[in-house]
Amino acid sequence: MAYIWSMAKTFLRKLIVNPLQRMVNDSRSVGIVLFACSVLSIVIANASTGEAYIAFWNTAIPAPRGIHLPHSLLHWINDALMAAFFFLVGMEIKRELLIGELSSLKKSLLPLFAAIGGMLVPAGIYLLFNKQTDFEHGWGIPMATDIAFSLGIASMLGKKVPASLKTFLMALAIIDDLGAIVIIAFFYGGAIQWLYLLSGIGIVVALFLLPRLKIKFGWWNFALGIALWYCFFNSGIHATIAGVLFALTIPISWLEKLEHRLHIPVYFIMLPLFALANTAIIIPPEFIAALNSSLNHGIISGLFIGKPLGILAACWLLVKLKWGELPRGVTWIQLTGIGILAGIGFTMSIFITMLAFEDTATQDIAKSGVLIASVMAMITGYIWLYFSGGKNVPAETKKLPAQKFAKSSNDNT
C-alpha cells in the first residue's frame, strides 16, 4: 500500500504539481493567462449564456447594516482585490526606490523621463480626438502600461533583448504604475468625504510611527491596513490607493517575503478574476461602427502610437541634453521596440476605463479599443524586437514576473 501511495504521489507530482510550478515561475505565464481569460470572457459573454454570465459578475453582495462595502461581485474585485494588486505594486515601487533601479537619480532619470513622456503624449493624442466630447474624461486610459504583459513578451524574446533593456522596461513600467496611481487618486475619485479621508491619513501616520515606537511588524499592521482600505473606500479617493500607501509602510526586511507570498494569489487568481469580470463585453451588431468612434481612435492611437512616440522623444531629449544615456548594449531601434511594448495597456487601462465612464456601453467600446491596441502592441513589439535584437547578449533566465526581473537583470549585467 505504501508503495502504491508513493507511486501515486510521484505520478500526481509529474502530471500536475511540476507543470504548475514551471508555469508560475515562468515570466510569460501571467500575460498568457490574462489574455486567455479575456478571450474566454468575451466568448462566454457573446454566447447564449451571455446575459446570465454578465449578471453573475453583477451579483449583489449584502453588507451588514451601517457598514458601506462594495455592493456587487464586480465591485469587490475592482475595489478590494485590485487593492491587493496595488499593494504588491507599491512594494515593488518601494523596493526599487530603496535598493533597485530607481535608488539613485542617475539610475532613475532615463526611465523617469521615458515614463512621463509615455504618459503625457498618449493623453494628449487622446484629447485631440475627444476634446469637448462626452468621452473627454477618459484621457487617462491610454497612459498606462501593463507590467506583466510587457515584461512577459520581452522575456519570450530571450537573448534578443538585452538584460539592461528589460531592466529599463521594468523601471519604466513601475514609474508608469505610480503615475497611474496618482492620476486615479486625483482625477478618478468621487466627492471627498473628509471624515473618512482624515481617518485614513491618521491610520497611515500610525503605521509609519509603529516601528519608531519599537512595535514590531505583525498582524496589527494588517488590521490597520484593512481599516485604511475601508476609510479610503468611503472617502471618495479610490480604495486601491490604500494598497499603495500601506505598501510604503512595510519594513524593507519584509518586502521580499511578502512579494513572494503574494505573487501567486495576485497574478494567478486576482488578476485573472479581474480580466474575466471586466472583459465580459457584449459585441453589438454594429461593432465596426462602434469602433469607428473618437473614443476608440483616441485610445488606440494613444497606446499604439503615443506610447512609443512619447518614450522615444523623452529619451532622445535626455540623451541630447547629456542628462542620461541609453542602457548598456541598447540601440535606438531596440528602444523603439520597448516603446511599442509599453503600449500594452490592458489591466490598468481597463481599470481606468471602469472609473472614467459609468455607462456600460461606453465602457465596452473603450475596453474593445484597449484590447485591440494591446494586441497590436504585443504583435508589433515582438516582431520589431525579434528582428532588431542582438545575437551576443547573455540569455535571460526565467523568473517570476515583475518582482524577479530586477534580480535577474542585475545578475546578468
KESENU-280900 format. One record per residue (C-alpha): residue number from 1; residue in three letters; x, y, z negated. Coordinates in Angstrom, 2 decimals. Example, Ala and Ser with C-alpha at 12.3 -4.5 7.8 and 13.67 -1.06 7.14 Angstrom:
<pts>
1;ala;12.30;-4.50;-7.80
2;ser;13.67;-1.06;-7.14
</pts>
This chain:
<pts>
1;met;0.00;0.00;0.00
2;ala;2.83;2.40;-0.87
3;tyr;4.46;1.63;2.49
4;ile;1.21;2.33;4.37
5;trp;0.71;5.61;2.47
6;ser;4.30;6.64;3.25
7;met;3.79;5.86;6.95
8;ala;0.51;7.82;6.95
9;lys;2.19;10.87;5.39
10;thr;5.02;10.69;7.93
11;phe;2.51;10.45;10.77
12;leu;0.48;13.40;9.48
13;arg;3.64;15.44;8.98
14;lys;4.76;14.84;12.55
15;leu;1.28;15.31;14.02
16;ile;0.05;18.36;12.04
17;val;2.45;19.83;9.49
18;asn;5.60;20.14;11.62
19;pro;3.82;21.73;14.63
20;leu;2.09;24.21;12.29
21;gln;5.41;25.09;10.65
22;arg;7.00;25.67;14.05
23;met;4.06;27.83;15.06
24;val;4.09;30.14;12.03
25;asn;7.87;30.54;12.29
26;asp;7.75;31.44;15.98
27;ser;7.53;35.19;16.59
28;arg;5.44;34.62;19.73
29;ser;2.65;32.82;17.88
30;val;0.90;35.85;16.40
31;gly;0.35;37.50;19.76
32;ile;-0.81;34.24;21.35
33;val;-3.27;33.54;18.52
34;leu;-4.69;37.09;18.62
35;phe;-5.06;37.01;22.39
36;ala;-6.74;33.58;22.27
37;cys;-9.15;34.78;19.56
38;ser;-10.05;37.84;21.63
39;val;-10.76;35.80;24.77
40;leu;-12.78;33.27;22.75
41;ser;-14.80;36.02;21.07
42;ile;-15.65;37.72;24.40
43;val;-16.69;34.38;25.93
44;ile;-18.96;33.49;22.97
45;ala;-20.46;36.99;22.87
46;asn;-21.49;36.67;26.52
47;ala;-22.80;33.09;26.25
48;ser;-26.37;32.11;25.39
49;thr;-25.48;32.27;21.68
50;gly;-24.07;35.80;22.02
51;glu;-26.75;37.61;20.03
52;ala;-26.51;35.16;17.13
53;tyr;-22.71;35.41;17.20
54;ile;-22.74;39.21;17.00
55;ala;-25.44;39.08;14.33
56;phe;-23.21;36.78;12.28
57;trp;-20.45;39.39;12.07
58;asn;-23.05;41.96;11.02
59;thr;-24.48;39.74;8.28
60;ala;-25.41;41.87;5.27
61;ile;-23.49;41.10;2.08
62;pro;-25.29;42.42;-1.01
63;ala;-23.27;44.13;-3.73
64;pro;-24.02;44.36;-7.44
65;arg;-26.29;47.27;-8.32
66;gly;-24.39;50.52;-8.83
67;ile;-21.26;49.31;-7.01
68;his;-20.69;50.58;-3.49
69;leu;-18.90;47.97;-1.37
70;pro;-18.75;47.14;2.36
71;his;-22.26;46.13;3.41
72;ser;-21.53;43.57;6.14
73;leu;-19.00;40.89;7.03
74;leu;-17.58;43.11;9.79
75;his;-17.08;45.99;7.34
76;trp;-15.42;43.67;4.80
77;ile;-12.95;42.61;7.48
78;asn;-12.25;46.17;8.65
79;asp;-12.17;47.80;5.21
80;ala;-10.79;45.08;2.92
81;leu;-8.84;42.52;4.94
82;met;-7.23;45.26;7.03
83;ala;-6.17;46.96;3.79
84;ala;-4.12;43.81;3.13
85;phe;-2.62;44.13;6.63
86;phe;-1.72;47.76;5.91
87;phe;-0.27;46.66;2.57
88;leu;2.10;44.36;4.48
89;val;2.91;47.13;6.99
90;gly;3.52;49.54;4.10
91;met;6.03;47.16;2.50
92;glu;7.83;46.82;5.84
93;ile;7.99;50.61;6.12
94;lys;9.36;50.93;2.58
95;arg;11.99;48.25;3.15
96;glu;13.14;49.82;6.41
97;leu;13.32;53.26;4.77
98;leu;15.39;51.94;1.86
99;ile;17.72;49.35;3.37
100;gly;16.81;48.89;7.04
101;glu;16.94;50.64;10.38
102;leu;15.28;53.80;9.02
103;ser;17.53;54.14;5.97
104;ser;19.62;56.95;7.40
105;leu;18.92;59.96;9.61
106;lys;21.35;58.72;12.27
107;lys;19.67;55.32;12.44
108;ser;16.12;56.62;12.47
109;leu;16.39;59.67;14.71
110;leu;16.03;57.93;18.11
111;pro;13.10;55.62;17.20
112;leu;11.54;58.51;15.25
113;phe;11.53;60.85;18.24
114;ala;10.53;57.97;20.53
115;ala;7.54;57.16;18.32
116;ile;6.46;60.81;18.15
117;gly;6.72;61.18;21.94
118;gly;4.90;57.86;22.33
119;met;2.01;59.20;20.25
120;leu;1.73;62.78;21.49
121;val;1.86;62.13;25.25
122;pro;-0.86;59.38;25.24
123;ala;-3.11;61.59;23.10
124;gly;-2.53;64.49;25.49
125;ile;-3.34;62.35;28.54
126;tyr;-6.49;61.06;26.86
127;leu;-7.64;64.61;26.15
128;leu;-7.01;65.60;29.78
129;phe;-9.75;63.13;30.71
130;asn;-12.05;63.68;27.74
131;lys;-11.66;67.27;26.51
132;gln;-15.05;68.72;25.55
133;thr;-16.89;65.43;26.19
134;asp;-18.68;63.06;23.83
135;phe;-15.52;60.91;23.84
136;glu;-13.11;63.62;22.67
137;his;-12.88;62.20;19.14
138;gly;-11.19;59.04;20.47
139;trp;-7.87;60.77;21.16
140;gly;-6.14;58.61;18.54
141;ile;-6.96;55.33;20.33
142;pro;-4.05;55.26;22.85
143;met;-1.49;56.44;20.28
144;ala;-0.99;53.04;18.61
145;thr;1.47;50.20;19.31
146;asp;0.69;46.63;18.24
147;ile;3.85;45.47;16.47
148;ala;3.01;41.74;16.60
149;phe;2.21;41.66;20.32
150;ser;5.06;43.90;21.48
151;leu;7.73;42.08;19.46
152;gly;6.24;38.73;20.42
153;ile;6.53;39.49;24.15
154;ala;10.09;40.80;23.65
155;ser;11.07;37.61;21.82
156;met;9.73;35.48;24.69
157;leu;12.44;37.01;26.89
158;gly;15.21;35.68;24.64
159;lys;18.71;36.76;25.70
160;lys;17.39;39.07;28.41
161;val;16.50;41.63;25.72
162;pro;19.48;42.75;23.56
163;ala;19.03;42.34;19.80
164;ser;19.67;46.08;19.39
165;leu;16.75;46.81;21.72
166;lys;14.42;44.57;19.71
167;thr;15.51;46.36;16.56
168;phe;14.76;49.69;18.26
169;leu;11.29;48.44;19.25
170;met;10.61;47.22;15.71
171;ala;11.64;50.59;14.20
172;leu;9.57;52.46;16.80
173;ala;6.51;50.29;16.10
174;ile;6.84;50.74;12.33
175;ile;7.06;54.54;12.67
176;asp;4.12;54.35;15.08
177;asp;2.13;52.45;12.44
178;leu;3.00;55.12;9.89
179;gly;1.78;57.79;12.33
180;ala;-1.46;55.86;12.87
181;ile;-1.95;55.65;9.11
182;val;-1.55;59.43;8.77
183;ile;-3.97;60.02;11.66
184;ile;-6.58;57.70;10.14
185;ala;-6.21;59.40;6.76
186;phe;-6.66;62.95;8.04
187;phe;-8.86;62.63;11.13
188;tyr;-10.95;59.46;10.87
189;gly;-12.32;59.57;7.35
190;gly;-15.69;60.82;6.12
191;ala;-16.74;63.65;3.85
192;ile;-14.38;63.83;0.88
193;gln;-15.74;62.59;-2.45
194;trp;-13.36;64.40;-4.76
195;leu;-14.02;62.41;-7.93
196;tyr;-13.08;59.14;-6.24
197;leu;-10.13;60.73;-4.44
198;leu;-8.69;62.24;-7.62
199;ser;-9.20;58.93;-9.43
200;gly;-7.30;57.17;-6.65
201;ile;-4.46;59.69;-6.87
202;gly;-4.36;59.13;-10.63
203;ile;-4.02;55.38;-10.09
204;val;-1.14;55.93;-7.63
205;val;0.63;58.11;-10.21
206;ala;0.10;55.42;-12.86
207;leu;1.55;52.76;-10.54
208;phe;4.67;54.86;-9.97
209;leu;5.01;55.51;-13.72
210;leu;4.78;51.85;-14.82
211;pro;8.44;50.95;-14.09
212;arg;9.62;54.20;-15.71
213;leu;7.71;53.16;-18.83
214;lys;9.66;49.85;-18.76
215;ile;6.49;47.91;-17.85
216;lys;7.46;45.01;-15.61
217;phe;5.67;44.35;-12.33
218;gly;2.79;41.92;-12.88
219;trp;-0.90;41.15;-12.42
220;trp;-1.87;44.54;-13.84
221;asn;-0.27;46.19;-10.82
222;phe;-2.57;44.22;-8.52
223;ala;-5.58;45.05;-10.71
224;leu;-4.73;48.73;-10.33
225;gly;-4.23;48.13;-6.59
226;ile;-7.78;46.78;-6.28
227;ala;-9.09;49.77;-8.26
228;leu;-7.12;52.03;-5.91
229;trp;-8.76;50.38;-2.89
230;tyr;-12.23;50.85;-4.42
231;cys;-11.61;54.54;-5.11
232;phe;-10.34;55.20;-1.59
233;phe;-13.17;53.17;-0.06
234;asn;-15.63;55.55;-1.73
235;ser;-13.55;58.71;-1.34
236;gly;-14.14;59.42;2.35
237;ile;-10.49;58.58;3.20
238;his;-10.32;55.21;4.89
239;ala;-9.76;52.34;2.44
240;thr;-6.79;50.91;4.37
241;ile;-4.71;53.89;3.25
242;ala;-4.85;52.40;-0.25
243;gly;-2.93;49.38;1.06
244;val;-0.06;51.59;2.23
245;leu;0.05;53.65;-0.97
246;phe;0.04;50.51;-3.10
247;ala;2.87;49.06;-0.97
248;leu;5.03;52.12;-1.66
249;thr;4.82;51.39;-5.41
250;ile;6.14;47.82;-5.06
251;pro;9.66;47.37;-6.52
252;ile;12.26;46.62;-3.87
253;ser;13.12;43.34;-5.62
254;trp;9.57;42.14;-4.87
255;leu;9.29;43.27;-1.25
256;glu;10.77;40.23;0.50
257;lys;8.91;37.80;-1.77
258;leu;5.51;39.44;-1.19
259;glu;6.10;39.87;2.55
260;his;6.92;36.17;2.83
261;arg;3.81;35.15;0.87
262;leu;1.52;37.43;2.86
263;his;2.88;36.58;6.29
264;ile;0.71;33.50;6.96
265;pro;-2.61;34.74;5.46
266;val;-2.31;38.16;7.12
267;tyr;-1.06;37.15;10.57
268;phe;-2.83;33.81;10.92
269;ile;-6.09;34.36;9.01
270;met;-6.89;38.07;8.56
271;leu;-5.76;39.42;11.94
272;pro;-7.40;36.56;13.89
273;leu;-10.63;37.27;11.97
274;phe;-10.24;40.94;12.89
275;ala;-9.78;40.00;16.55
276;leu;-12.80;37.67;16.53
277;ala;-15.07;40.19;14.82
278;asn;-14.02;43.26;16.76
279;thr;-13.84;41.85;20.28
280;ala;-17.37;40.45;20.24
281;ile;-18.10;42.58;23.30
282;ile;-21.16;42.06;25.48
283;ile;-20.15;42.71;29.07
284;pro;-23.01;44.66;30.69
285;pro;-24.15;44.00;34.29
286;glu;-22.81;47.43;35.24
287;phe;-19.40;46.60;33.70
288;ile;-17.34;48.06;36.56
289;ala;-19.34;51.28;36.45
290;ala;-18.88;51.41;32.66
291;leu;-15.13;51.07;33.09
292;asn;-15.18;53.89;35.62
293;ser;-15.62;56.48;32.88
294;ser;-13.40;59.20;31.49
295;leu;-13.23;57.23;28.21
296;asn;-11.51;54.25;29.82
297;his;-9.48;56.40;32.18
298;gly;-8.06;58.19;29.15
299;ile;-7.36;55.01;27.16
300;ile;-5.78;53.02;30.00
301;ser;-3.74;55.97;31.30
302;gly;-2.69;56.91;27.77
303;leu;-1.48;53.44;26.82
304;phe;-0.07;52.23;30.13
305;ile;1.40;55.49;31.44
306;gly;1.56;57.84;28.47
307;lys;3.37;55.47;26.10
308;pro;6.46;54.77;28.25
309;leu;6.48;58.34;29.53
310;gly;6.43;59.83;26.02
311;ile;9.04;57.40;24.67
312;leu;11.44;57.90;27.57
313;ala;11.04;61.69;27.57
314;ala;11.73;61.91;23.83
315;cys;14.78;59.61;24.06
316;trp;16.15;61.48;27.09
317;leu;15.80;64.81;25.27
318;leu;17.54;63.48;22.15
319;val;20.43;61.97;24.14
320;lys;20.69;65.15;26.27
321;leu;20.96;67.26;23.11
322;lys;23.54;64.75;21.77
323;trp;21.46;64.20;18.65
324;gly;21.30;60.50;19.36
325;glu;22.44;57.72;21.67
326;leu;20.91;54.62;23.20
327;pro;21.18;51.36;21.21
328;arg;24.35;49.39;21.90
329;gly;24.27;47.49;25.20
330;val;20.96;49.04;26.29
331;thr;20.30;50.69;29.66
332;trp;17.63;53.25;30.57
333;ile;15.97;50.61;32.75
334;gln;15.65;48.29;29.74
335;leu;14.40;51.13;27.56
336;thr;11.68;51.76;30.15
337;gly;10.57;48.14;29.77
338;ile;10.35;48.55;25.99
339;gly;8.31;51.72;26.54
340;ile;5.89;49.72;28.68
341;leu;5.58;47.03;25.97
342;ala;4.83;49.78;23.44
343;gly;1.66;50.39;25.46
344;ile;0.19;47.22;23.96
345;gly;-2.28;48.87;21.61
346;phe;-4.64;46.05;20.65
347;thr;-5.07;45.73;16.84
348;met;-4.51;49.35;15.85
349;ser;-6.19;50.81;18.93
350;ile;-9.30;48.69;18.41
351;phe;-9.28;49.61;14.74
352;ile;-9.19;53.34;15.53
353;thr;-11.94;52.77;18.13
354;met;-14.21;51.48;15.37
355;leu;-13.52;54.61;13.34
356;ala;-13.81;57.07;16.24
357;phe;-17.21;56.01;17.57
358;glu;-20.38;54.88;15.84
359;asp;-22.28;53.84;18.97
360;thr;-21.77;50.12;19.71
361;ala;-21.96;50.55;23.49
362;thr;-19.25;53.23;23.40
363;gln;-17.11;51.04;21.13
364;asp;-17.43;48.13;23.58
365;ile;-16.39;50.28;26.55
366;ala;-13.39;51.62;24.62
367;lys;-12.39;48.13;23.45
368;ser;-12.53;46.93;27.06
369;gly;-10.15;49.73;28.03
370;val;-7.78;48.82;25.21
371;leu;-7.76;45.15;26.23
372;ile;-7.18;45.97;29.92
373;ala;-4.37;48.41;29.15
374;ser;-2.76;45.97;26.69
375;val;-2.81;43.09;29.19
376;met;-1.37;45.39;31.88
377;ala;1.40;46.43;29.49
378;met;2.13;42.81;28.50
379;ile;2.45;41.55;32.06
380;thr;4.28;44.58;33.46
381;gly;6.62;44.88;30.47
382;tyr;7.51;41.20;30.60
383;ile;8.24;41.23;34.35
384;trp;10.17;44.52;34.08
385;leu;12.42;43.28;31.27
386;tyr;12.82;39.83;32.83
387;phe;14.37;41.29;35.96
388;ser;16.27;44.11;34.23
389;gly;17.60;42.10;31.25
390;gly;21.28;41.38;30.68
391;lys;22.83;37.93;31.01
392;asn;25.62;38.16;28.45
393;val;23.61;39.12;25.39
394;pro;23.61;36.63;22.46
395;ala;20.38;34.68;22.24
396;glu;17.87;35.73;19.63
397;thr;16.83;33.10;17.13
398;lys;13.14;32.69;16.45
399;lys;12.00;34.29;13.21
400;leu;8.78;35.44;11.63
401;pro;7.25;38.45;13.37
402;ala;7.75;41.99;12.15
403;gln;9.50;41.48;8.84
404;lys;12.02;38.90;10.14
405;phe;13.01;40.82;13.25
406;ala;15.12;43.23;11.22
407;lys;17.18;40.42;9.71
408;ser;17.61;38.50;12.95
409;ser;18.54;41.64;14.86
410;asn;21.12;42.70;12.28
411;asp;22.58;39.20;12.23
412;asn;23.14;39.29;15.98
413;thr;24.53;42.83;16.30
</pts>
